[in-house]
Amino acid sequence: MIGVRVRLTFPENLVREPYMARLTSDHGVVPNIRKADVDDHSGWIVCELDGNGAAIDGALAWLRAEGVQVDLLGDVVES
């Protein structure tokens, strides 16, 4: 298991989509939200994503393909 800290930025057309739930249900990644600011027009979430390396890589690729801006914050924690 590894953990990666990321900042996810959502444009207006994606802000109401259940991305955090889908990370868990569809990708096997557990998000731990550390800080967020979301309203009707935009939003960002700083979170730690925990899971195996392949699941996290797949989840981040999926988020980017969906149009979510993904910024890696540099913290990787192996457990």
DSSP file (Angstrom, degrees, kcal/mol; ACC not computed):
  #  RESIDUE AA STRUCTURE BP1 BP2  ACC     N-H-->O    O-->H-N    N-H-->O    O-->H-N    TCO  KAPPA ALPHA  PHI   PSI    X-CA   Y-CA   Z-CA
    1    1 A M              0   0    0      0, 0.0    78,-2.3     0, 0.0     2,-0.3   0.000 360.0 360.0 360.0 139.2    0.0    0.0    0.0
    2    2 A I  E     -AB  51  78A   0     49,-2.8    49,-2.1    76,-0.2     2,-0.4  -0.907 360.0-144.4-130.4 163.2    1.1    3.5   -0.8
    3    3 A G  E     -AB  50  77A   0     74,-2.0    74,-2.5    -2,-0.3     2,-0.4  -0.995  11.8-169.3-128.8 137.9   -0.3    6.9   -0.2
    4    4 A V  E     -AB  49  76A   0     45,-2.1    45,-3.1    -2,-0.4     2,-0.5  -0.988  16.0-139.4-127.6 134.6    0.0    9.9   -2.5
    5    5 A R  E     +A   48   0A   0     70,-1.9    68,-2.7    -2,-0.4    69,-0.4  -0.828  33.4 167.9 -94.8 128.3   -1.0   13.5   -1.7
    6    6 A V  E     -AB  47  72A   0     41,-2.9    41,-2.4    -2,-0.5     2,-0.5  -0.918  34.6-136.5-136.0 159.6   -2.7   15.3   -4.6
    7    7 A R  E     -AB  46  71A   0     64,-2.5    64,-2.4    -2,-0.3     2,-0.5  -0.990  22.3-162.3-114.9 122.5   -4.6   18.5   -5.3
    8    8 A L  E     -AB  45  70A   0     37,-3.2    37,-2.4    -2,-0.5     2,-0.5  -0.917   2.4-164.7-107.0 126.4   -7.7   17.8   -7.5
    9    9 A T  E     -AB  44  69A   0     60,-2.4    60,-2.3    -2,-0.5    35,-0.2  -0.955   4.0-160.6-116.9 127.5   -9.2   20.9   -9.2
   10   10 A F  E     -A   43   0A   0     33,-3.4    33,-1.6    -2,-0.5    58,-0.1  -0.906   9.1-140.6-112.3 126.1  -12.6   20.6  -10.8
   11   11 A P    >>  -     0   0    0      0, 0.0     3,-1.9     0, 0.0     4,-1.1  -0.305  39.9 -92.7 -74.5 170.0  -14.0   22.9  -13.4
   12   12 A E  G >4 S+     0   0    0     29,-0.3     3,-0.5     1,-0.3     4,-0.3   0.840 123.5  56.4 -53.9 -40.7  -17.7   24.0  -13.2
   13   13 A N  G 34 S+     0   0    0      1,-0.2    -1,-0.3     2,-0.1    29,-0.1   0.633 116.0  36.6 -72.3 -10.9  -19.0   21.2  -15.4
   14   14 A L  G X4 S+     0   0    0     -3,-1.9     3,-1.8    53,-0.1    -1,-0.2   0.496  86.3  96.6-113.4  -7.4  -17.5   18.5  -13.2
   15   15 A V  T << S+     0   0    0     -4,-1.1    -2,-0.1    -3,-0.5    -3,-0.1   0.730  85.7  48.6 -64.6 -23.2  -17.9   20.0   -9.7
   16   16 A R  T 3  S+     0   0    0     -4,-0.3    -1,-0.3    24,-0.1    -2,-0.1   0.434  86.2 108.1 -95.9   1.0  -21.2   18.1   -8.9
   17   17 A E  S <  S-     0   0    0     -3,-1.8     2,-1.8     1,-0.1     3,-0.3  -0.529  77.0-120.3 -79.7 146.0  -19.9   14.7  -10.0
   18   18 A P     >  +     0   0    0      0, 0.0     4,-2.0     0, 0.0     5,-0.2  -0.376  53.6 149.9 -85.1  61.4  -19.2   12.0   -7.3
   19   19 A Y  H  >  +     0   0    0     -2,-1.8     4,-1.9    -5,-0.2     5,-0.1   0.865  67.2  54.8 -64.7 -37.4  -15.5   11.6   -8.0
   20   20 A M  H  > S+     0   0    0     -3,-0.3     4,-1.2     1,-0.2    -1,-0.2   0.919 110.2  46.8 -64.0 -42.1  -14.5   10.7   -4.5
   21   21 A A  H  > S+     0   0    0      1,-0.2     4,-2.7     2,-0.2     3,-0.2   0.898 111.2  51.7 -64.9 -40.5  -17.0    7.9   -4.3
   22   22 A R  H  X>S+     0   0    0     -4,-2.0     4,-2.3     1,-0.2     5,-0.9   0.803 100.2  62.6 -70.3 -28.3  -16.0    6.5   -7.7
   23   23 A L  H  X5S+     0   0    0     -4,-1.9     6,-2.3     3,-0.2     4,-0.7   0.920 113.5  36.4 -58.8 -41.2  -12.3    6.5   -6.6
   24   24 A T  H  X5S+     0   0    0     -4,-1.2     4,-1.1    -3,-0.2    -2,-0.2   0.951 124.1  38.4 -75.9 -51.8  -13.3    3.9   -4.0
   25   25 A S  H  <5S+     0   0    0     -4,-2.7    -3,-0.2     1,-0.2    -2,-0.2   0.877 129.2  27.3 -72.9 -38.1  -16.0    2.0   -5.8
   26   26 A D  H  <5S+     0   0    0     -4,-2.3    -3,-0.2    -5,-0.2    -1,-0.2   0.724 132.6  28.3 -97.3 -24.1  -14.5    1.8   -9.3
   27   27 A H  H  <<S-     0   0    0     -5,-0.9    -3,-0.2    -4,-0.7    32,-0.2   0.490  92.0-123.2-121.7  -6.3  -10.7    2.1   -8.6
   28   28 A G     <  +     0   0    0     -4,-1.1     2,-0.4     1,-0.2    24,-0.3   0.790  66.3 133.5  68.0  26.8  -10.1    0.6   -5.2
   29   29 A V        -     0   0    0     -6,-2.3    -1,-0.2    -7,-0.1    22,-0.2  -0.918  48.3-144.7-112.4 136.0   -8.4    3.8   -4.0
   30   30 A V  E     -C   50   0A   0     20,-2.9    20,-2.5    -2,-0.4     2,-0.3  -0.885  13.5-153.4-104.4 114.9   -9.3    5.3   -0.6
   31   31 A P  E     -C   49   0A   0      0, 0.0     2,-0.5     0, 0.0    18,-0.2  -0.687   7.4-164.8 -87.6 139.5   -9.3    9.1   -0.5
   32   32 A N  E     -C   48   0A   0     16,-2.5    16,-2.2    -2,-0.3     2,-0.4  -0.928  18.7-143.7-120.1 102.2   -8.7   11.0    2.8
   33   33 A I  E     +C   47   0A   0     -2,-0.5    14,-0.3    14,-0.2     3,-0.1  -0.519  25.6 171.9 -73.1 124.1   -9.7   14.6    2.2
   34   34 A R  E     -     0   0A   0     12,-2.8     2,-0.3     1,-0.4    13,-0.2   0.732  67.4  -3.7-102.1 -31.2   -7.4   17.0    4.1
   35   35 A K  E     +C   46   0A   0     11,-1.7    11,-3.2     2,-0.0    -1,-0.4  -0.964  67.6 172.4-161.4 145.9   -8.6   20.3    2.8
   36   36 A A  E     -C   45   0A   0     -2,-0.3     2,-0.3     9,-0.2     9,-0.2  -0.996  21.7-168.5-157.9 155.3  -11.2   21.5    0.3
   37   37 A D  E     +C   44   0A   0      7,-2.4     7,-2.0    -2,-0.3     2,-0.4  -0.844  26.0 163.6-146.5 108.0  -13.1   24.4   -1.2
   38   38 A V  E     +C   43   0A   0     -2,-0.3     5,-0.2     5,-0.3     2,-0.2  -0.989   1.7 154.7-132.0 133.0  -16.0   23.5   -3.4
   39   39 A D        -     0   0    0      3,-2.6    -2,-0.0    -2,-0.4     3,-0.0  -0.695  60.0 -76.0-137.0-165.6  -18.9   25.7   -4.6
   40   40 A D  S    S+     0   0    0     -2,-0.2   -25,-0.1     1,-0.2   -24,-0.1   0.695 125.3  39.5 -70.6 -18.5  -21.3   25.7   -7.6
   41   41 A H  S    S-     0   0    0      1,-0.3   -29,-0.3   -26,-0.1     2,-0.3   0.689 125.0 -16.3-109.6 -22.1  -18.7   27.0  -10.1
   42   42 A S        -     0   0    0    -31,-0.1    -3,-2.6   -30,-0.1    -1,-0.3  -0.974  56.6-170.9-168.2 172.4  -15.5   25.3   -9.2
   43   43 A G  E     -AC  10  38A   0    -33,-1.6   -33,-3.4    -2,-0.3     2,-0.3  -0.969   9.5-157.8-170.5 157.9  -13.7   23.4   -6.6
   44   44 A W  E     -AC   9  37A   0     -7,-2.0    -7,-2.4    -2,-0.3     2,-0.4  -0.990   6.7-166.0-141.2 150.0  -10.4   21.9   -5.3
   45   45 A I  E     -AC   8  36A   0    -37,-2.4   -37,-3.2    -2,-0.3     2,-0.6  -0.998   9.8-155.9-136.3 129.5   -9.6   19.1   -2.9
   46   46 A V  E     +AC   7  35A   0    -11,-3.2   -12,-2.8    -2,-0.4   -11,-1.7  -0.942  37.0 155.4-100.3 122.0   -6.3   18.3   -1.3
   47   47 A C  E     -AC   6  33A   0    -41,-2.4   -41,-2.9    -2,-0.6     2,-0.5  -0.960  45.0-122.0-145.7 162.0   -6.4   14.6   -0.4
   48   48 A E  E     -AC   5  32A   0    -16,-2.2   -16,-2.5    -2,-0.3     2,-0.6  -0.915  25.4-152.8-102.3 130.7   -4.3   11.6    0.3
   49   49 A L  E     -AC   4  31A   0    -45,-3.1   -45,-2.1    -2,-0.5     2,-0.4  -0.926  11.6-166.7-107.0 122.6   -5.0    8.6   -1.9
   50   50 A D  E     +AC   3  30A   0    -20,-2.5   -20,-2.9    -2,-0.6     2,-0.3  -0.894  35.4  87.1-111.4 138.6   -4.3    5.2   -0.4
   51   51 A G  E    S-A    2   0A   0    -49,-2.1   -49,-2.8    -2,-0.4     2,-0.1  -0.957  78.6 -44.2 164.9-173.0   -4.1    1.9   -2.4
   52   52 A N     >  -     0   0    0    -24,-0.3     4,-2.4    -2,-0.3     3,-0.2  -0.464  59.7-108.0 -78.4 159.5   -1.7   -0.2   -4.4
   53   53 A G  H  > S+     0   0    0      1,-0.2     4,-2.5     2,-0.2     5,-0.2   0.865 117.0  49.4 -56.7 -43.0    0.5    1.6   -6.9
   54   54 A A  H  > S+     0   0    0      2,-0.2     4,-2.4     1,-0.2    -1,-0.2   0.889 111.0  50.5 -65.9 -38.9   -1.3    0.3  -10.0
   55   55 A A  H  > S+     0   0    0     -3,-0.2     4,-2.5     2,-0.2    -2,-0.2   0.912 112.0  47.0 -65.4 -42.6   -4.7    1.3   -8.6
   56   56 A I  H  X S+     0   0    0     -4,-2.4     4,-2.6     2,-0.2     5,-0.2   0.932 112.3  49.6 -65.5 -44.9   -3.5    4.8   -7.8
   57   57 A D  H  X S+     0   0    0     -4,-2.5     4,-2.2    -5,-0.2    -2,-0.2   0.924 113.5  46.9 -58.7 -44.6   -1.9    5.3  -11.2
   58   58 A G  H  X S+     0   0    0     -4,-2.4     4,-2.3     2,-0.2    -1,-0.2   0.897 111.7  50.4 -63.9 -41.4   -5.1    4.1  -12.9
   59   59 A A  H  X S+     0   0    0     -4,-2.5     4,-2.5     2,-0.2    -2,-0.2   0.904 111.1  48.3 -64.6 -42.1   -7.2    6.4  -10.7
   60   60 A L  H  X S+     0   0    0     -4,-2.6     4,-2.2     2,-0.2    -1,-0.2   0.894 111.8  49.8 -66.9 -38.9   -5.1    9.4  -11.5
   61   61 A A  H  X S+     0   0    0     -4,-2.2     4,-2.3    -5,-0.2    -2,-0.2   0.908 111.3  49.8 -63.8 -41.6   -5.1    8.6  -15.2
   62   62 A W  H  X S+     0   0    0     -4,-2.3     4,-1.8     2,-0.2    -2,-0.2   0.926 109.5  50.7 -63.1 -45.6   -8.9    8.3  -15.1
   63   63 A L  H  X>S+     0   0    0     -4,-2.5     5,-2.4     1,-0.2     4,-0.7   0.925 111.6  47.9 -58.6 -45.0   -9.3   11.6  -13.3
   64   64 A R  H ><5S+     0   0    0     -4,-2.2     3,-1.1     1,-0.2    -1,-0.2   0.909 110.1  51.8 -62.5 -41.9   -7.1   13.4  -15.9
   65   65 A A  H 3<5S+     0   0    0     -4,-2.3    -1,-0.2     1,-0.3    -2,-0.2   0.815 106.3  55.5 -64.5 -29.8   -9.1   11.8  -18.7
   66   66 A E  H 3<5S-     0   0    0     -4,-1.8    -1,-0.3    -5,-0.2    -2,-0.2   0.648 125.8-101.7 -75.9 -15.6  -12.3   13.0  -17.1
   67   67 A G  T <<5S+     0   0    0     -3,-1.1     2,-0.4    -4,-0.7    -3,-0.2   0.520  75.3 139.2 105.4   8.0  -11.0   16.6  -17.1
   68   68 A V      < -     0   0    0     -5,-2.4     2,-0.5    -6,-0.2    -1,-0.3  -0.716  54.2-126.2 -83.6 131.7   -9.9   16.9  -13.5
   69   69 A Q  E     -B    9   0A   0    -60,-2.3   -60,-2.4    -2,-0.4     2,-0.5  -0.691  26.9-162.0 -78.1 124.5   -6.6   18.8  -13.0
   70   70 A V  E     -B    8   0A   0     -2,-0.5     2,-0.5   -62,-0.2   -62,-0.2  -0.943  10.2-176.9-114.2 119.7   -4.4   16.5  -10.9
   71   71 A D  E     -B    7   0A   0    -64,-2.4   -64,-2.5    -2,-0.5     2,-0.4  -0.969  20.5-139.9-116.4 119.3   -1.3   18.1   -9.2
   72   72 A L  E     -B    6   0A   0     -2,-0.5   -66,-0.2   -66,-0.2    -2,-0.0  -0.627   7.2-158.6 -75.3 131.5    1.0   15.7   -7.3
   73   73 A L  E     -     0   0A   0    -68,-2.7   -67,-0.1    -2,-0.4    -1,-0.1   0.373  38.1-114.0 -97.3   4.0    2.1   17.4   -4.1
   74   74 A G  E    S+     0   0A   0    -69,-0.4     2,-0.7     1,-0.2   -68,-0.1   0.297  74.8 122.8  92.0 -10.8    5.1   15.2   -3.6
   75   75 A D  E     +     0   0A   0    -70,-0.3   -70,-1.9     2,-0.0     2,-0.5  -0.785  30.1 172.5 -92.2 117.4    4.3   13.3   -0.5
   76   76 A V  E     -B    4   0A   0     -2,-0.7     2,-0.5   -72,-0.2   -72,-0.2  -0.991   8.7-170.7-122.1 124.9    4.4    9.5   -1.0
   77   77 A V  E     -B    3   0A   0    -74,-2.5   -74,-2.0    -2,-0.5     2,-0.4  -0.963   6.0-158.1-120.0 120.3    4.0    7.4    2.1
   78   78 A E  E      B    2   0A   0     -2,-0.5   -76,-0.2   -76,-0.2    -2,-0.0  -0.791 360.0 360.0 -96.0 138.9    4.6    3.6    1.9
   79   79 A S              0   0    0    -78,-2.3   -77,-0.2    -2,-0.4    -1,-0.1   0.366 360.0 360.0-129.5 360.0    3.0    1.4    4.5
